[in-house]
Every structure is written in C-alpha cells, then in structure tokens.
Amino acid sequence: PGIYGVDTRAVTKLIRQHGAILGKIEIEDGSQGQSLEFEDPNLENLSAQVSRFGCQVFSPPALLDAAEGSPERAAEAPSGQVNGMAPSRTVHILAVDCGIKNNIIRYLVNVLRVKLTVVPWDYDFTKDEFDGLFLSNGPGDPTHC
C-alpha cells in the first residue's frame, strides 16, 4: 500500500465534523515534506481560472428532429408541442460559468432544446433578457463567485 498506519475511520469522522479540510502527506523522515509549501486553494478564486472569458451562445438542433430524432415523432407531440413547449418558442437560459461541465451544456441544448448563453463568472447579466438563470457549480470556495 502507498499509505499505511492511518486510522481512516478517524479521518472520516474528522471530515464529517469539519467538512473538507486541507492536508499534506509527508514522507516518514520528514526531510522533503518540510520543504514543500502548504498551499490553500480556497484563498484563490478558482472559478476565475476555469470560467470562460467571453459569452458563448448554443442553439438547439433544428426542430424537425425535436422529438426523438424523427419528424414522425415530432408530429406525434400533443397539440404541436415538443417537450411541453410550442415549436415556435425556444426557451432562452443564461448560464453563469463557474466551472460548468460540457455535458450540462449538451443536455440543456440537445435534450431540453433550449437556447443557452454561457457567460463568465463575473459577467453582469442584470440588463440581459432571458427566461431562466442557471448558476453552475465549480471548484473551490463558492463565496468567491
């Protein structure tokens, strides 16, 4: 084993009591461990490092294949609706990127068929027009966002 002699139950209890905590693994003689700086990633704004630098707009695929990929299935949707929405109306969601995963973007655009505008973590969206706001999760301390 790479690490041994550690009471993992005690470590688990400590994490449950205090939440995520910083730690450092040192070599038994301690010579190299003393030379390594202890870095606290929560002091940095990690969201700024992983967020986009500009706005990016994603549009859903053509409504022709909106219901399970075929025009026949789209025609079967009740009262001209696709996913509960009228085909002539596309919902516009604004997503604030604090470390958004690409799969979230794919799901919103390709499955839920929304128009998605992804903006950087520090973007002022108060004057923009959109139907819904999505705040993505991200790394580090959320109070920085």
Secondary structure, 3 states (H helix, E strand, C coil): CCCCCCCHHHHHHHHHHHCCCCCCCCCCCCHHHHHCCCCCHHHCCHHHHHCCCCCEEECCCCHHHCCCCCHHHHHHCHHHCECCECCCCCCEEEEEECCCCHHHHHHHHHHCCCEEEEEECCCCCCCCCCCEEEECCCCCCHHHC
